[in-house]
Amino acid sequence: MTLDDVYGTRPDLLPKSMIRVVRADQQGGRRLTWVGRPGVQLLNLDQHLQYERESLSHYPRSSDGAISWGAVADGLVLSSMESGSIELSTVIQQFAPRADSLIFFWESLAVPSVEMGLEFSISRLLDIAESVPEFWIYSPGDRIVVESSFSGVVTVAHIPVEEDGQSPA
């Protein structure tokens, strides 16, 4: 089984406020398909991989996919707190002030990554946090990643730059 066979096959696991069912164009033999609601773009595999290369791939990861924060340089971590002690929307507004849009990655590759505008994302954060136990938010404009972990910790960090001091392409 390849990544093509797995990625994005379960959009139905996204919060229902983010997706809807529409008639398919009949090319794939299916009559119905899932699409993002207005303001939600479901990313295809190429888009997912591009955003992942720009963000999550710069961090050391544990076997369960979570970022290994203990191996990340202290200067990169901006904040780490219990999710019950903060509003995720406040974290986004504080650390992603230049965001036009945010990219959401999920714990399972079967669930397609999504892109949403900042205001729309903020309005959906509570629903996302209640529906999905672990996810990452990438702000391309601010070059930060927010991890909302299964253990209930929210961590915000700058994306590491390449060894030679150049920003990754």
CYANA upper distance limits for C-alpha pairs under 8 A (distance plus 0.5 A):
  1 MET  CA      5 ASP  CA      6.58
  1 MET  CA      6 VAL  CA      7.95
  2 THR  CA      6 VAL  CA      7.18
  3 LEU  CA      7 TYR  CA      6.18
  4 ASP  CA     45 LEU  CA      7.72
  5 ASP  CA      9 THR  CA      8.20
  6 VAL  CA    109 LEU  CA      7.22
  6 VAL  CA    110 ALA  CA      5.86
  7 TYR  CA     45 LEU  CA      7.05
  7 TYR  CA    109 LEU  CA      5.52
  7 TYR  CA    110 ALA  CA      5.14
  7 TYR  CA    111 VAL  CA      7.29
  7 TYR  CA    112 PRO  CA      6.94
  8 GLY  CA     44 ASN  CA      7.89
  8 GLY  CA     45 LEU  CA      8.05
  8 GLY  CA    109 LEU  CA      6.98
  8 GLY  CA    110 ALA  CA      5.13
  8 GLY  CA    111 VAL  CA      5.34
  8 GLY  CA    112 PRO  CA      4.51
  8 GLY  CA    113 SER  CA      8.08
  9 THR  CA    110 ALA  CA      5.53
  9 THR  CA    111 VAL  CA      6.93
  9 THR  CA    112 PRO  CA      7.80
 10 ARG  CA    110 ALA  CA      5.68
 10 ARG  CA    111 VAL  CA      5.42
 10 ARG  CA    112 PRO  CA      7.66
 11 PRO  CA     19 ILE  CA      8.10
 11 PRO  CA     34 TRP  CA      7.05
 11 PRO  CA    110 ALA  CA      8.04
 11 PRO  CA    111 VAL  CA      5.69
 11 PRO  CA    112 PRO  CA      6.49
 12 ASP  CA     16 LYS  CA      8.12
 12 ASP  CA     19 ILE  CA      8.06
 12 ASP  CA     34 TRP  CA      7.66
 12 ASP  CA    111 VAL  CA      8.38
 13 LEU  CA    111 VAL  CA      7.05
 14 LEU  CA     18 MET  CA      7.24
 14 LEU  CA     19 ILE  CA      7.54
 14 LEU  CA    111 VAL  CA      7.52
 14 LEU  CA    131 SER  CA      8.17
 14 LEU  CA    132 VAL  CA      8.28
 15 PRO  CA     19 ILE  CA      7.61
 15 PRO  CA    127 ASP  CA      7.27
 15 PRO  CA    128 ILE  CA      6.82
 15 PRO  CA    131 SER  CA      6.66
 15 PRO  CA    132 VAL  CA      8.46
 16 LYS  CA     20 ARG  CA      7.57
 17 SER  CA     37 ARG  CA      8.02
 17 SER  CA    124 ARG  CA      8.25
 17 SER  CA    127 ASP  CA      8.28
 18 MET  CA     36 GLY  CA      6.32
 18 MET  CA     37 ARG  CA      5.90
 18 MET  CA     40 VAL  CA      6.86
 19 ILE  CA     34 TRP  CA      7.01
 19 ILE  CA     35 VAL  CA      6.10
 19 ILE  CA     36 GLY  CA      4.88
 19 ILE  CA     37 ARG  CA      5.44
 19 ILE  CA     40 VAL  CA      8.19
 20 ARG  CA     34 TRP  CA      6.11
 20 ARG  CA     35 VAL  CA      6.10
 20 ARG  CA     36 GLY  CA      6.77
 20 ARG  CA     37 ARG  CA      6.50
 21 VAL  CA     32 LEU  CA      6.90
 21 VAL  CA     33 THR  CA      6.02
 21 VAL  CA     34 TRP  CA      5.06
 21 VAL  CA     35 VAL  CA      6.77
 22 VAL  CA     32 LEU  CA      6.04
 22 VAL  CA     33 THR  CA      6.02
 22 VAL  CA     34 TRP  CA      6.81
 22 VAL  CA     35 VAL  CA      7.52
 23 ARG  CA     31 ARG  CA      6.22
 23 ARG  CA     32 LEU  CA      4.96
 23 ARG  CA     33 THR  CA      6.73
 24 ALA  CA     30 ARG  CA      6.80
 24 ALA  CA     31 ARG  CA      5.58
 24 ALA  CA     32 LEU  CA      5.29
 24 ALA  CA     33 THR  CA      5.93
 25 ASP  CA     31 ARG  CA      7.94
 26 GLN  CA     30 ARG  CA      6.29
 26 GLN  CA     31 ARG  CA      6.50
 35 VAL  CA     41 GLN  CA      8.37
 35 VAL  CA     42 LEU  CA      7.41
 36 GLY  CA     40 VAL  CA      5.31
 36 GLY  CA     41 GLN  CA      5.94
 36 GLY  CA     42 LEU  CA      6.31
 37 ARG  CA     41 GLN  CA      8.27
 39 GLY  CA    116 MET  CA      6.33
 39 GLY  CA    117 GLY  CA      7.22
 39 GLY  CA    120 PHE  CA      7.14
 40 VAL  CA    114 VAL  CA      7.04
 40 VAL  CA    115 GLU  CA      6.51
 40 VAL  CA    116 MET  CA      5.59
 40 VAL  CA    117 GLY  CA      8.43
 41 GLN  CA    114 VAL  CA      5.96
 41 GLN  CA    115 GLU  CA      5.66
 41 GLN  CA    116 MET  CA      6.99
 42 LEU  CA    112 PRO  CA      6.59
 42 LEU  CA    113 SER  CA      6.64
 42 LEU  CA    114 VAL  CA      5.10
 42 LEU  CA    115 GLU  CA      7.16
 43 LEU  CA     47 GLN  CA      6.15
 43 LEU  CA     48 HIS  CA      6.35
 43 LEU  CA    112 PRO  CA      6.67
 43 LEU  CA    113 SER  CA      5.96
 43 LEU  CA    114 VAL  CA      5.88
 43 LEU  CA    115 GLU  CA      7.47
 44 ASN  CA     48 HIS  CA      6.66
 44 ASN  CA    112 PRO  CA      7.79
 44 ASN  CA    113 SER  CA      8.43
 45 LEU  CA     49 LEU  CA      6.59
 46 ASP  CA     50 GLN  CA      6.68
 47 GLN  CA     51 TYR  CA      6.79
 48 HIS  CA     52 GLU  CA      6.51
 48 HIS  CA    112 PRO  CA      8.43
 48 HIS  CA    113 SER  CA      6.71
 49 LEU  CA     53 ARG  CA      6.56
 50 GLN  CA     54 GLU  CA      6.89
 51 TYR  CA     55 SER  CA      6.73
 51 TYR  CA    103 ILE  CA      8.15
 52 GLU  CA     56 LEU  CA      5.77
 52 GLU  CA     57 SER  CA      6.43
 53 ARG  CA     57 SER  CA      5.68
 53 ARG  CA     58 HIS  CA      7.85
 54 GLU  CA     58 HIS  CA      7.93
 54 GLU  CA    168 PRO  CA      7.43
 54 GLU  CA    169 ALA  CA      7.74
 55 SER  CA     59 TYR  CA      8.36
 55 SER  CA    138 TYR  CA      7.18
 55 SER  CA    143 ARG  CA      8.18
 55 SER  CA    144 ILE  CA      8.32
 55 SER  CA    145 VAL  CA      7.47
 55 SER  CA    159 ILE  CA      6.79
 56 LEU  CA    145 VAL  CA      8.11
 58 HIS  CA    159 ILE  CA      7.25
 58 HIS  CA    160 PRO  CA      6.63
 58 HIS  CA    161 VAL  CA      8.44
 59 TYR  CA     67 ILE  CA      6.82
 59 TYR  CA     68 SER  CA      7.94
 59 TYR  CA     72 VAL  CA      7.55
 59 TYR  CA    159 ILE  CA      8.29
 59 TYR  CA    160 PRO  CA      7.88
 60 PRO  CA     67 ILE  CA      6.42
 60 PRO  CA     68 SER  CA      6.00
 60 PRO  CA     69 TRP  CA      8.26
 60 PRO  CA     71 ALA  CA      7.23
 60 PRO  CA     72 VAL  CA      7.77
 61 ARG  CA     65 GLY  CA      6.09
 61 ARG  CA     66 ALA  CA      6.09
 61 ARG  CA     67 ILE  CA      4.94
 61 ARG  CA     68 SER  CA      5.56
 62 SER  CA     66 ALA  CA      6.02
 62 SER  CA     67 ILE  CA      6.68
 62 SER  CA     68 SER  CA      6.13
 65 GLY  CA    107 GLU  CA      7.80
 66 ALA  CA    149 SER  CA      7.72
 67 ILE  CA    147 GLU  CA      8.35
 68 SER  CA     72 VAL  CA      7.47
 72 VAL  CA     76 LEU  CA      7.62
 72 VAL  CA     77 VAL  CA      8.13
 73 ALA  CA     77 VAL  CA      7.78
 76 LEU  CA    157 ALA  CA      5.81
 76 LEU  CA    158 HIS  CA      5.57
 76 LEU  CA    159 ILE  CA      7.67
 76 LEU  CA    160 PRO  CA      7.49
 77 VAL  CA    155 THR  CA      7.90
 77 VAL  CA    156 VAL  CA      6.53
 77 VAL  CA    157 ALA  CA      4.69
 77 VAL  CA    158 HIS  CA      6.98
 78 LEU  CA    155 THR  CA      8.17
 78 LEU  CA    156 VAL  CA      5.94
 78 LEU  CA    157 ALA  CA      5.58
 78 LEU  CA    158 HIS  CA      7.66
 79 SER  CA    154 VAL  CA      8.47
 79 SER  CA    155 THR  CA      6.15
 79 SER  CA    156 VAL  CA      5.69
 79 SER  CA    157 ALA  CA      7.51
 80 SER  CA    153 VAL  CA      7.31
 80 SER  CA    154 VAL  CA      6.12
 80 SER  CA    155 THR  CA      4.71
 80 SER  CA    156 VAL  CA      6.87
 81 MET  CA     85 SER  CA      7.58
 81 MET  CA     86 ILE  CA      8.03
 81 MET  CA    153 VAL  CA      6.08
 81 MET  CA    154 VAL  CA      5.94
 81 MET  CA    155 THR  CA      7.06
 82 GLU  CA     86 ILE  CA      7.66
 82 GLU  CA    152 GLY  CA      6.29
 82 GLU  CA    153 VAL  CA      4.99
 82 GLU  CA    154 VAL  CA      6.58
 83 SER  CA     87 GLU  CA      7.95
 83 SER  CA     88 LEU  CA      8.05
 83 SER  CA    148 SER  CA      8.05
 83 SER  CA    152 GLY  CA      5.79
 83 SER  CA    153 VAL  CA      5.81
 83 SER  CA    154 VAL  CA      6.07
 84 GLY  CA    152 GLY  CA      7.97
 86 ILE  CA     90 THR  CA      8.00
 86 ILE  CA     91 VAL  CA      8.12
 87 GLU  CA     91 VAL  CA      7.12
 88 LEU  CA     92 ILE  CA      6.82
 88 LEU  CA    125 LEU  CA      7.37
 88 LEU  CA    126 LEU  CA      8.34
 89 SER  CA     93 GLN  CA      6.69
 89 SER  CA    122 ILE  CA      5.89
 89 SER  CA    125 LEU  CA      7.14
 90 THR  CA     94 GLN  CA      6.52
 91 VAL  CA     95 PHE  CA      6.52
 91 VAL  CA     96 ALA  CA      8.48
 92 ILE  CA     96 ALA  CA      5.79
 92 ILE  CA     97 PRO  CA      8.07
 92 ILE  CA    122 ILE  CA      8.25
 93 GLN  CA     97 PRO  CA      6.12
 95 PHE  CA    142 ASP  CA      8.25
 95 PHE  CA    144 ILE  CA      8.14
 95 PHE  CA    156 VAL  CA      8.26
 96 ALA  CA    139 SER  CA      6.95
 96 ALA  CA    141 GLY  CA      8.18
 96 ALA  CA    142 ASP  CA      6.10
 96 ALA  CA    144 ILE  CA      7.77
 97 PRO  CA    142 ASP  CA      7.78
 98 ARG  CA    141 GLY  CA      6.12
 98 ARG  CA    142 ASP  CA      6.33
 99 ALA  CA    118 LEU  CA      6.75
 99 ALA  CA    139 SER  CA      6.37
 99 ALA  CA    140 PRO  CA      7.55
 99 ALA  CA    141 GLY  CA      5.60
 99 ALA  CA    142 ASP  CA      6.80
100 ASP  CA    117 GLY  CA      6.36
100 ASP  CA    118 LEU  CA      6.29
100 ASP  CA    141 GLY  CA      7.47
101 SER  CA    115 GLU  CA      7.07
101 SER  CA    116 MET  CA      5.88
101 SER  CA    117 GLY  CA      4.52
101 SER  CA    118 LEU  CA      5.54
101 SER  CA    139 SER  CA      7.34
101 SER  CA    140 PRO  CA      8.23
102 LEU  CA    115 GLU  CA      6.13
102 LEU  CA    116 MET  CA      5.99
102 LEU  CA    117 GLY  CA      6.66
102 LEU  CA    118 LEU  CA      6.70
102 LEU  CA    121 SER  CA      7.67
102 LEU  CA    137 ILE  CA      6.96
102 LEU  CA    138 TYR  CA      6.23
102 LEU  CA    139 SER  CA      5.52
102 LEU  CA    140 PRO  CA      7.70
103 ILE  CA    113 SER  CA      7.56
103 ILE  CA    114 VAL  CA      6.23
103 ILE  CA    115 GLU  CA      5.04
103 ILE  CA    116 MET  CA      7.16
103 ILE  CA    137 ILE  CA      6.06
103 ILE  CA    138 TYR  CA      5.51
103 ILE  CA    139 SER  CA      7.04
104 PHE  CA    113 SER  CA      6.04
104 PHE  CA    114 VAL  CA      5.78
104 PHE  CA    115 GLU  CA      6.88
104 PHE  CA    135 PHE  CA      7.42
104 PHE  CA    136 TRP  CA      6.22
104 PHE  CA    137 ILE  CA      5.18
104 PHE  CA    138 TYR  CA      7.01
105 PHE  CA    112 PRO  CA      8.18
105 PHE  CA    113 SER  CA      5.37
105 PHE  CA    114 VAL  CA      7.54
105 PHE  CA    135 PHE  CA      6.16
105 PHE  CA    136 TRP  CA      5.62
105 PHE  CA    137 ILE  CA      6.94
106 TRP  CA    111 VAL  CA      7.08
106 TRP  CA    112 PRO  CA      8.16
106 TRP  CA    113 SER  CA      7.08
106 TRP  CA    132 VAL  CA      8.25
106 TRP  CA    134 GLU  CA      7.04
106 TRP  CA    135 PHE  CA      5.10
106 TRP  CA    136 TRP  CA      7.04
107 GLU  CA    133 PRO  CA      8.50
107 GLU  CA    134 GLU  CA      6.20
107 GLU  CA    135 PHE  CA      6.38
116 MET  CA    120 PHE  CA      6.84
116 MET  CA    121 SER  CA      6.17
117 GLY  CA    121 SER  CA      6.44
118 LEU  CA    122 ILE  CA      6.71
119 GLU  CA    123 SER  CA      6.85
120 PHE  CA    124 ARG  CA      6.96
121 SER  CA    125 LEU  CA      6.63
124 ARG  CA    128 ILE  CA      6.66
125 LEU  CA    129 ALA  CA      6.48
126 LEU  CA    130 GLU  CA      6.64
127 ASP  CA    131 SER  CA      6.61
128 ILE  CA    132 VAL  CA      6.22
129 ALA  CA    133 PRO  CA      7.22
133 PRO  CA    148 SER  CA      8.33
133 PRO  CA    149 SER  CA      7.49
133 PRO  CA    150 PHE  CA      5.71
134 GLU  CA    147 GLU  CA      8.16
134 GLU  CA    148 SER  CA      6.03
134 GLU  CA    149 SER  CA      5.30
134 GLU  CA    150 PHE  CA      5.43
135 PHE  CA    147 GLU  CA      6.59
135 PHE  CA    148 SER  CA      5.93
135 PHE  CA    149 SER  CA      7.19
136 TRP  CA    145 VAL  CA      7.24
136 TRP  CA    146 VAL  CA      6.02
136 TRP  CA    147 GLU  CA      5.00
136 TRP  CA    148 SER  CA      6.67
137 ILE  CA    145 VAL  CA      6.07
137 ILE  CA    146 VAL  CA      5.51
137 ILE  CA    147 GLU  CA      7.04
138 TYR  CA    143 ARG  CA      7.78
138 TYR  CA    144 ILE  CA      6.50
138 TYR  CA    145 VAL  CA      5.13
138 TYR  CA    146 VAL  CA      7.07
139 SER  CA    143 ARG  CA      6.12
139 SER  CA    144 ILE  CA      6.03
139 SER  CA    145 VAL  CA      7.02
140 PRO  CA    144 ILE  CA      7.65
143 ARG  CA    158 HIS  CA      6.51
143 ARG  CA    159 ILE  CA      6.24
144 ILE  CA    156 VAL  CA      7.44
144 ILE  CA    157 ALA  CA      6.02
144 ILE  CA    158 HIS  CA      4.92
144 ILE  CA    159 ILE  CA      6.00
145 VAL  CA    156 VAL  CA      6.28
145 VAL  CA    157 ALA  CA      6.03
145 VAL  CA    158 HIS  CA      6.96
145 VAL  CA    159 ILE  CA      7.20
146 VAL  CA    154 VAL  CA      7.36
146 VAL  CA    155 THR  CA      6.09
146 VAL  CA    156 VAL  CA      4.93
146 VAL  CA    157 ALA  CA      7.12
147 GLU  CA    153 VAL  CA      8.34
147 GLU  CA    154 VAL  CA      6.02
147 GLU  CA    155 THR  CA      5.71
147 GLU  CA    156 VAL  CA      7.02
148 SER  CA    152 GLY  CA      7.29
148 SER  CA    153 VAL  CA      6.51
148 SER  CA    154 VAL  CA      5.05
148 SER  CA    155 THR  CA      7.24
149 SER  CA    153 VAL  CA      5.91
149 SER  CA    154 VAL  CA      6.83
161 VAL  CA    165 GLY  CA      6.63
161 VAL  CA    166 GLN  CA      6.76
161 VAL  CA    167 SER  CA      5.53
161 VAL  CA    168 PRO  CA      6.74
162 GLU  CA    166 GLN  CA      5.97
162 GLU  CA    167 SER  CA      6.37
162 GLU  CA    168 PRO  CA      6.44
